[in-house]
Each structure stands twice: as C-alpha cells, then as structure tokens.
Amino acid sequence: QPVEIQIDLGGVERSSSAAIALLLDWVAQAGRAGIELRFAHWPEALRRIAIFSNVDGLLGLETDRHG
C-alpha cells in the first residue's frame, strides 16, 4: 500500500503558475518514491490557476472540488 501524505494549502497567501509548477514537481518526485500526495484547503486563486492550466486532475482537484 502506498504511503499517503496530505499537504494543507490553507496558509498559502499568494498564488501563481510557479506555485502550480512546484506542486506538480512535488507530485512527480513523490510518485517516483511511492508516495501519494494529497492537497487540502486549496486557496481559490490557486485552484483557478490549476483548472485553467488543465492540471487539476494531476493535482487531485477532480476529487476535491470543495477545498
């Protein structure tokens, strides 16, 4: 069974495409190590950038539409 780690994004105050790129890199690195990352409490601005960039599925937003 893979290890799962949840990261709380609730304290994120600034959102950008660079932040999305960082989260994607974390997901990729964790996946290579057999770890599944889950992100909770998405700030709305960061959520919008992920959806607009069409990477919401890669970041688990398709199962976490409410934060």
SULQUILIN-V241645 format. One record per residue. PHI is phi in degrees with one decimal (none if undefined). PSI is psi in radians with two decimals (NA if undefined). NEAR is the number of other C-alpha atoms within 8 Angstrom. Layout:
BEGIN
PHI|PSI|NEAR, PHI|PSI|NEAR
END
This chain:
BEGIN
none|2.27|2, -70.1|2.65|6, -75.5|2.40|7, -117.0|2.36|8, -126.1|2.31|8, -105.7|2.31|8, -113.6|2.19|8, -87.6|2.04|9, -94.7|0.12|10, -59.6|-0.45|8, -89.3|0.00|5, -70.4|2.17|7, -104.0|-0.39|5, -127.2|2.37|4, -120.4|2.47|10, -157.6|2.96|8, -66.0|-0.47|8, -65.3|-0.64|6, -64.6|-0.72|9, -62.8|-0.74|11, -61.3|-0.69|8, -63.9|-0.79|8, -61.8|-0.72|9, -62.6|-0.70|10, -64.9|-0.73|8, -59.8|-0.78|9, -60.7|-0.77|11, -64.7|-0.82|8, -63.8|-0.74|8, -64.1|-0.73|11, -59.4|-0.71|9, -64.4|-0.45|7, -94.1|0.08|6, 78.7|0.40|8, -112.3|2.38|11, -103.9|2.10|11, -92.5|2.44|11, -127.8|2.44|10, -112.2|2.36|11, -120.5|2.76|11, 57.6|0.91|8, -62.3|2.23|11, -64.7|2.48|12, -57.8|-0.70|6, -63.8|-0.71|7, -68.1|-0.68|12, -59.7|-0.80|11, -62.3|-0.72|8, -63.1|-0.75|12, -63.2|-0.76|13, -67.1|-0.80|9, -61.2|-0.62|7, -81.3|-0.04|7, 61.8|0.61|7, -118.8|0.20|9, -58.6|-0.68|12, -65.6|-0.68|8, -66.0|-0.47|7, -99.5|0.11|12, 83.2|0.21|10, -71.0|-0.39|10, -66.0|-0.36|7, -107.6|0.04|5, -138.2|1.09|8, -75.9|-0.21|6, -113.1|0.35|3, 109.6|NA|7
END
